[in-house]
Amino acid sequence: MFKDPVHKKYLEYIGLGAEIAIALSIPILAGYWADSFFESTPFLLLTGIVVGIILMLGIFSKVIRNVGKME
């Protein structure tokens, strides 16, 4: 799509931001919905937060491994 390497870097960063946002927000929203459905507030929401943080840490570790390979 873009031939300039600077634009490719921007697209990588935008994709990374979207990946982090999705990995954190979907488990939290699912936990919130499950809490309202099962009336178990706040346990499933807290579970969703923990799952989102674990997914986000996994993404960070993947990025850190890729940075070492790029240099």
DSSP file (Angstrom, degrees, kcal/mol; ACC not computed):
  #  RESIDUE AA STRUCTURE BP1 BP2  ACC     N-H-->O    O-->H-N    N-H-->O    O-->H-N    TCO  KAPPA ALPHA  PHI   PSI    X-CA   Y-CA   Z-CA
    1    1 A M              0   0    0      0, 0.0     2,-0.4     0, 0.0     7,-0.0   0.000 360.0 360.0 360.0 -60.6    0.0    0.0    0.0
    2    2 A F        -     0   0    0      1,-0.1     6,-0.0     2,-0.1     0, 0.0  -0.886 360.0-168.9-104.5 136.3    2.6    2.5    1.1
    3    3 A K        +     0   0    0     -2,-0.4    -1,-0.1     4,-0.0     3,-0.0   0.687  63.8  91.9 -94.2 -20.7    6.1    2.3   -0.4
    4    4 A D  S  > S-     0   0    0      1,-0.1     4,-1.6     2,-0.0     3,-0.5  -0.609  73.2-141.5 -75.9 128.3    7.7    4.8    2.0
    5    5 A P  H  > S+     0   0    0      0, 0.0     4,-1.8     0, 0.0    -1,-0.1   0.786  99.7  61.3 -62.9 -26.0    9.2    2.9    5.0
    6    6 A V  H  > S+     0   0    0      1,-0.2     4,-1.9     2,-0.2     5,-0.1   0.922 104.1  48.2 -66.1 -41.9    8.1    5.7    7.3
    7    7 A H  H  > S+     0   0    0     -3,-0.5     4,-2.3     1,-0.2    -1,-0.2   0.867 107.9  55.3 -66.0 -35.4    4.5    5.1    6.4
    8    8 A K  H  X S+     0   0    0     -4,-1.6     4,-2.0     2,-0.2    -1,-0.2   0.891 106.4  51.4 -63.9 -38.2    4.9    1.4    7.0
    9    9 A K  H  X S+     0   0    0     -4,-1.8     4,-2.3     2,-0.2    -2,-0.2   0.912 108.7  51.2 -63.5 -42.3    6.1    2.1   10.5
   10   10 A Y  H  X S+     0   0    0     -4,-1.9     4,-2.5     1,-0.2    -2,-0.2   0.910 109.4  50.3 -61.5 -41.5    3.1    4.3   11.2
   11   11 A L  H  X S+     0   0    0     -4,-2.3     4,-2.4     1,-0.2    -1,-0.2   0.881 108.8  52.3 -65.1 -36.9    0.8    1.5   10.0
   12   12 A E  H  X S+     0   0    0     -4,-2.0     4,-2.3     2,-0.2    -1,-0.2   0.917 111.3  46.7 -62.9 -42.6    2.6   -0.9   12.3
   13   13 A Y  H  X S+     0   0    0     -4,-2.3     4,-2.4     2,-0.2    -2,-0.2   0.884 112.0  49.8 -68.6 -38.4    2.1    1.4   15.3
   14   14 A I  H  X S+     0   0    0     -4,-2.5     4,-2.3     2,-0.2    -1,-0.2   0.916 112.1  48.7 -64.7 -42.2   -1.6    2.0   14.4
   15   15 A G  H  X S+     0   0    0     -4,-2.4     4,-2.4     2,-0.2    -2,-0.2   0.886 110.6  50.8 -64.0 -38.9   -2.1   -1.8   14.2
   16   16 A L  H  X S+     0   0    0     -4,-2.3     4,-2.4     2,-0.2    -2,-0.2   0.911 110.1  49.5 -65.1 -42.5   -0.3   -2.3   17.5
   17   17 A G  H  X S+     0   0    0     -4,-2.4     4,-2.4     1,-0.2    -2,-0.2   0.903 112.3  47.6 -62.8 -41.7   -2.5    0.3   19.2
   18   18 A A  H  X S+     0   0    0     -4,-2.3     4,-2.5     2,-0.2     5,-0.2   0.895 110.8  51.9 -66.2 -39.5   -5.6   -1.3   17.7
   19   19 A E  H  X S+     0   0    0     -4,-2.4     4,-2.4     2,-0.2    -2,-0.2   0.907 111.9  45.9 -63.9 -42.2   -4.5   -4.8   18.8
   20   20 A I  H  X S+     0   0    0     -4,-2.4     4,-1.7     2,-0.2     5,-0.2   0.920 112.6  50.6 -66.5 -43.4   -3.9   -3.6   22.4
   21   21 A A  H  X S+     0   0    0     -4,-2.4     4,-2.5     1,-0.2     5,-0.2   0.906 114.3  43.6 -62.5 -41.6   -7.2   -1.7   22.5
   22   22 A I  H  X S+     0   0    0     -4,-2.5     4,-2.1     1,-0.2    -1,-0.2   0.911 111.9  52.8 -70.1 -42.4   -9.1   -4.8   21.3
   23   23 A A  H  < S+     0   0    0     -4,-2.4    32,-0.2    -5,-0.2    -1,-0.2   0.794 118.1  37.8 -65.1 -27.5   -7.2   -7.2   23.6
   24   24 A L  H  X S+     0   0    0     -4,-1.7     4,-0.9    -5,-0.2    -2,-0.2   0.848 119.0  44.5 -90.7 -37.7   -8.0   -5.1   26.6
   25   25 A S  H  X S+     0   0    0     -4,-2.5     4,-2.9    -5,-0.2     5,-0.3   0.866 104.0  58.8 -81.4 -36.1  -11.5   -3.9   25.8
   26   26 A I  H  X S+     0   0    0     -4,-2.1     4,-2.6    -5,-0.2     5,-0.2   0.935 108.3  44.3 -64.9 -46.4  -13.2   -7.1   24.6
   27   27 A P  H  > S+     0   0    0      0, 0.0     4,-2.3     0, 0.0    -1,-0.2   0.885 115.2  50.2 -64.1 -34.3  -12.6   -9.2   27.8
   28   28 A I  H  X S+     0   0    0     -4,-0.9     4,-2.4    20,-0.3    -2,-0.2   0.936 113.2  44.7 -67.4 -45.3  -13.7   -6.2   30.0
   29   29 A L  H  X S+     0   0    0     -4,-2.9     4,-2.5     2,-0.2    -1,-0.2   0.883 113.2  51.2 -65.8 -37.1  -16.9   -5.7   28.0
   30   30 A A  H  X S+     0   0    0     -4,-2.6     4,-2.7    -5,-0.3    -1,-0.2   0.902 110.8  48.9 -65.9 -39.8  -17.6   -9.5   28.0
   31   31 A G  H  X S+     0   0    0     -4,-2.3     4,-2.2     2,-0.2    14,-0.3   0.895 111.3  49.8 -64.8 -40.3  -17.1   -9.5   31.8
   32   32 A Y  H  X S+     0   0    0     -4,-2.4     4,-2.0     2,-0.2    -2,-0.2   0.928 112.9  46.3 -62.7 -45.7  -19.4   -6.6   32.2
   33   33 A W  H  X S+     0   0    0     -4,-2.5     4,-2.2     1,-0.2    -2,-0.2   0.923 112.5  50.0 -63.8 -43.6  -22.0   -8.2   30.1
   34   34 A A  H  X S+     0   0    0     -4,-2.7     4,-2.9     1,-0.2     5,-0.2   0.866 108.6  53.5 -64.6 -35.8  -21.7  -11.5   31.9
   35   35 A D  H  X>S+     0   0    0     -4,-2.2     4,-1.2     1,-0.2     5,-1.1   0.912 111.4  45.0 -63.6 -42.4  -22.0   -9.8   35.3
   36   36 A S  H  <5S+     0   0    0     -4,-2.0    -2,-0.2     2,-0.2    -1,-0.2   0.845 116.3  47.0 -71.2 -31.3  -25.2   -8.1   34.2
   37   37 A F  H  <5S+     0   0    0     -4,-2.2    -2,-0.2     1,-0.2    -1,-0.2   0.922 124.3  29.9 -74.9 -44.8  -26.6  -11.4   32.7
   38   38 A F  H  <5S-     0   0    0     -4,-2.9    -2,-0.2    -5,-0.2    -1,-0.2   0.446 101.0-129.2 -95.0  -1.3  -25.7  -13.6   35.7
   39   39 A E  T  <5 +     0   0    0     -4,-1.2    -3,-0.2    -5,-0.2    -4,-0.1   0.923  65.8 132.5  51.9  51.9  -26.0  -10.9   38.3
   40   40 A S    >>< -     0   0    0     -5,-1.1     3,-1.7    -6,-0.2     4,-0.5  -0.098  47.0-156.2-120.9  33.0  -22.6  -11.7   39.8
   41   41 A T  T 34  +     0   0    0     -6,-0.4    -9,-0.0     1,-0.3     0, 0.0  -0.210  61.6   0.2 -54.5 138.2  -21.2   -8.1   40.0
   42   42 A P  T 3> S+     0   0    0      0, 0.0     4,-2.4     0, 0.0    -1,-0.3  -0.829 109.0  80.8-104.1  18.7  -18.2   -7.5   40.1
   43   43 A F  H <> S+     0   0    0     -3,-1.7     4,-1.9     1,-0.2    -2,-0.2   0.894  97.7  41.5 -65.6 -45.0  -16.5  -10.9   39.8
   44   44 A L  H  X S+     0   0    0     -4,-0.5     4,-2.3     2,-0.2    -1,-0.2   0.832 113.5  54.6 -73.9 -29.7  -16.7  -11.5   36.1
   45   45 A L  H  > S+     0   0    0    -14,-0.3     4,-2.1     2,-0.2    -2,-0.2   0.927 109.3  47.7 -64.8 -44.0  -15.8   -7.9   35.3
   46   46 A L  H  X S+     0   0    0     -4,-2.4     4,-2.2     1,-0.2    -2,-0.2   0.874 110.4  52.5 -63.7 -36.7  -12.7   -8.3   37.4
   47   47 A T  H  X S+     0   0    0     -4,-1.9     4,-2.6    -5,-0.2    -1,-0.2   0.907 108.4  50.8 -63.3 -41.8  -11.9  -11.6   35.6
   48   48 A G  H  X S+     0   0    0     -4,-2.3     4,-2.4     2,-0.2   -20,-0.3   0.873 108.9  51.5 -62.8 -37.8  -12.3   -9.8   32.3
   49   49 A I  H  X S+     0   0    0     -4,-2.1     4,-2.3     2,-0.2    -2,-0.2   0.926 111.1  47.1 -64.6 -44.6   -9.9   -7.1   33.5
   50   50 A V  H  X S+     0   0    0     -4,-2.2     4,-2.3     2,-0.2    -2,-0.2   0.919 112.8  48.9 -64.0 -43.2   -7.3   -9.7   34.5
   51   51 A V  H  X S+     0   0    0     -4,-2.6     4,-2.5     1,-0.2    -1,-0.2   0.911 111.1  50.8 -63.0 -41.8   -7.7  -11.6   31.2
   52   52 A G  H  X S+     0   0    0     -4,-2.4     4,-2.3     1,-0.2    -2,-0.2   0.895 110.2  48.9 -62.5 -40.5   -7.3   -8.3   29.3
   53   53 A I  H  X S+     0   0    0     -4,-2.3     4,-2.4     2,-0.2    -1,-0.2   0.900 110.6  50.8 -66.6 -39.8   -4.1   -7.4   31.1
   54   54 A I  H  X S+     0   0    0     -4,-2.3     4,-1.9     2,-0.2    -2,-0.2   0.920 111.6  47.9 -63.6 -42.9   -2.7  -10.9   30.5
   55   55 A L  H  X S+     0   0    0     -4,-2.5     4,-2.0   -32,-0.2    -2,-0.2   0.905 111.3  51.0 -62.9 -40.4   -3.5  -10.6   26.8
   56   56 A M  H  X S+     0   0    0     -4,-2.3     4,-2.4     1,-0.2    -2,-0.2   0.896 108.4  50.9 -65.1 -40.0   -1.9   -7.1   26.7
   57   57 A L  H  X S+     0   0    0     -4,-2.4     4,-2.3     1,-0.2    -1,-0.2   0.866 108.1  53.8 -64.5 -35.5    1.3   -8.4   28.4
   58   58 A G  H  X S+     0   0    0     -4,-1.9     4,-1.8     2,-0.2    -2,-0.2   0.893 108.7  48.7 -63.9 -39.9    1.4  -11.2   25.8
   59   59 A I  H  X S+     0   0    0     -4,-2.0     4,-2.3     2,-0.2    -2,-0.2   0.918 110.5  51.1 -65.4 -43.1    1.3   -8.5   23.0
   60   60 A F  H  X S+     0   0    0     -4,-2.4     4,-2.6     1,-0.2    -2,-0.2   0.904 109.0  50.4 -61.4 -41.1    4.0   -6.5   24.7
   61   61 A S  H  X S+     0   0    0     -4,-2.3     4,-2.2     1,-0.2    -1,-0.2   0.879 109.5  51.3 -66.3 -35.6    6.2   -9.6   25.0
   62   62 A K  H  X S+     0   0    0     -4,-1.8     4,-2.0     2,-0.2    -1,-0.2   0.905 111.0  48.2 -64.9 -41.2    5.7  -10.3   21.3
   63   63 A V  H  X S+     0   0    0     -4,-2.3     4,-2.1     2,-0.2    -2,-0.2   0.910 110.3  51.3 -65.5 -42.6    6.6   -6.7   20.4
   64   64 A I  H  X S+     0   0    0     -4,-2.6     4,-1.5     1,-0.2    -2,-0.2   0.905 110.3  49.0 -63.5 -40.7    9.8   -6.9   22.6
   65   65 A R  H  X S+     0   0    0     -4,-2.2     4,-1.0     1,-0.2    -1,-0.2   0.896 111.7  49.7 -64.3 -39.0   10.9  -10.1   20.9
   66   66 A N  H  X S+     0   0    0     -4,-2.0     4,-1.6     1,-0.2    -2,-0.2   0.826 104.6  57.8 -70.5 -31.5   10.3   -8.5   17.4
   67   67 A V  H  X S+     0   0    0     -4,-2.1     4,-1.2     1,-0.2    -1,-0.2   0.893 104.1  52.6 -65.1 -39.1   12.3   -5.4   18.3
   68   68 A G  H  < S+     0   0    0     -4,-1.5    -1,-0.2     1,-0.2    -2,-0.2   0.833 110.6  47.8 -64.8 -31.6   15.3   -7.6   19.0
   69   69 A K  H  < S+     0   0    0     -4,-1.0    -1,-0.2     1,-0.2    -2,-0.2   0.790 105.7  58.5 -79.0 -28.1   15.0   -9.2   15.6
   70   70 A M  H  <        0   0    0     -4,-1.6    -2,-0.2     1,-0.2    -1,-0.2   0.795 360.0 360.0 -73.5 -28.2   14.6   -6.0   13.7
   71   71 A E     <        0   0    0     -4,-1.2    -1,-0.2    -3,-0.0    -2,-0.1   0.473 360.0 360.0 -86.3 360.0   17.9   -4.5   14.8
